[in-house]
Every structure is written in C-alpha cells, then in structure tokens.
C-alpha cells in the first residue's frame, strides 16, 4: 500500500483493488463540476447537430426543386428519339433494330401508374411516355403495339423491355430476349 499526498490534507490510499479518498466533500465538488461540463458539451453538440441537419435539409430540398425544374424543362422539349437519315442518304429512313426483353415484376412504373404485366406496355430509355411503339420479332415476324409507360431497360445492349403479355404475343417468353424491329406508331 502506498500513500500519495497531492494537495494539503487530502490523502489517497492506493490498494490493488481500489482507491480510498479521505475527503469526500472535495471529490463530490469535482464530480459535480465534471457532470456540469459534460452537460454543457452535450447541449452544445446537440444544438450543433440540429443546426447542421437543417442545413442538410435545405440543401436536399434545393436539389429536389432543381431536379423538378430540369425534368419539367426536359419534358417541354420536342423529343425525336429515332432520327432519320433521309437528309443524309436521300432515301427513306429505316426503323432501328435492337434487343428486346420482358419483365413481370414491379410496383409502380416511372410515369406513376401501377405496373400490370397483363397490359401491352413497355419501358424505353428515351421515348416520351404515352408513345405507341410497334415491336416486331425479327425471327418470327410477329408484332405487337405497346404503350411506353416506364423507363429502362437497364441492361447494356437492350433497347426495350416489354410487359409479359406483349412478350407472349411476339413469342419471346421462352428465350427471354429477341432481336426486334422498333417502329414509332404515334
């Protein structure tokens, strides 16, 4: 056992398992001031966090408004997804070809409708919502006219995702994908 005399009449006795202090009034005063300091620091940290979160919320709201404005501006432009090369070649424009797939799951489409695999709908990256698109399976010659109501496909190399019922009509359910010819109807 060792005895340490740091200040005036306070004695600390150090044993292997604990420390004994002979003046409890001095220790309780130090403990009180430590608790007060902790309370002040905790209050300051809480206020700083509140101020920070309101800044983040305002930035997020500003980004959302900017996104909405850009979407409105983008939707007001006239969109021509299939450019024609008639002015370059002097011949009639040909419809583009691509790879089609189908999907059967989804809660909501990109235009806000509830997804229904029994409707003749499709997802396309750039065509405006409501566009009628004739999708023709090159291998079988079967075609279906679908309405664009979603965005996609998000797999590289694919041009259009059609609903399950549209995929059945053109015969791509078995293989999953097929080369198709795309014609904008309306």
C-alpha positions, -999 to 999 in steps of 0.1 A, spaced: 0 0 0 13 35 -8 1 69 3 1 99 -20 -3 135 -7 -11 157 -38 -28 187 -21 -30 198 15 -49 174 37 -63 151 10 -49 116 14 -51 90 -13 -46 54 -4 -39 31 -33 -45 -6 -29 -46 -33 -55 -84 -32 -59 -95 4 -53 -85 39 -43 -96 54 -10 -101 92 -6 -102 107 29 -121 140 20 -154 132 3 -165 168 0 -137 177 -24 -144 147 -46 -181 154 -48 -174 190 -58 -151 178 -86 -176 152 -97 -203 179 -98 -182 202 -120 -174 173 -143 -210 165 -147 -218 201 -154 -191 203 -180 -204 172 -196 -239 186 -197 -227 218 -214 -207 199 -240 -237 176 -247 -260 206 -251 -236 223 -275 -232 191 -295 -270 187 -298 -275 223 -309 -248 219 -335 -264 188 -348 -298 205 -351 -282 234 -370 -264 210 -393 -294 189 -401 -315 220 -411 -287 229 -435 -287 195 -450 -325 195 -453 -324 229 -470 -298 216 -495 -318 185 -501 -349 205 -508 -330 228 -531 -316 198 -551 -351 184 -553 -365 217 -567 -337 219 -592 -343 183 -603 -380 190 -607 -373 221 -627 -349 203 -650 -374 175 -655 -401 199 -664 -378 217 -688 -368 184 -704 -404 173 -708 -413 205 -726 -388 200 -754 -399 182 -786 -384 148 -785 -374 128 -816 -358 96 -804 -354 80 -838 -336 104 -860 -339 99 -897 -310 98 -921 -331 107 -951 -315 141 -954 -281 125 -955 -286 95 -977 -315 108 -998 -335 76 -991 -363 67 -968 -354 63 -931 -352 27 -917 -365 17 -883 -339 9 -858 -333 -27 -846 -324 -37 -811 -327 -64 -785 -359 -67 -765 -366 -84 -732 -396 -86 -709 -403 -81 -672 -431 -93 -650 -424 -76 -616 -428 -40 -605 -448 -20 -581 -451 13 -600 -439 25 -634 -418 56 -640 -449 76 -651 -467 68 -618 -490 40 -630 -493 7 -612 -474 -20 -632 -497 -46 -648 -480 -74 -666 -512 -81 -685 -513 -48 -703 -494 -41 -735 -468 -17 -721 -431 -12 -724 -401 5 -709 -378 26 -731 -349 49 -721 -358 79 -742 -392 77 -758 -418 100 -742 -445 84 -720 -476 75 -740 -457 69 -772 -471 39 -792 -443 16 -804 -447 -14 -827 -422 -41 -816 -417 -68 -843 -398 -100 -836 -373 -103 -865 -371 -141 -862 -409 -148 -862 -423 -117 -879 -449 -114 -851 -455 -78 -838 -473 -60 -810 -481 -24 -804 -472 -12 -769 -475 20 -749 -444 34 -733 -451 39 -696 -418 31 -679 -380 37 -681 -355 10 -689 -341 -14 -698 -311 -10 -676 -291 -39 -691 -264 -29 -717 -273 -37 -753 -311 -39 -748 -334 -14 -764 -368 -21 -749 -384 -41 -721 -419 -52 -728 -446 -65 -704 -452 -102 -701 -484 -102 -722 -466 -83 -750 -437 -108 -748 -462 -136 -752 -477 -121 -783 -443 -117 -801 -430 -150 -788 -400 -141 -767 -411 -157 -734 -392 -189 -740 -359 -173 -749 -362 -142 -727 -347 -119 -753 -350 -114 -791 -339 -92 -819 -367 -68 -827 -375 -40 -851 -389 -9 -835 -414 15 -852 -429 45 -836 -466 44 -844 -478 75 -826 
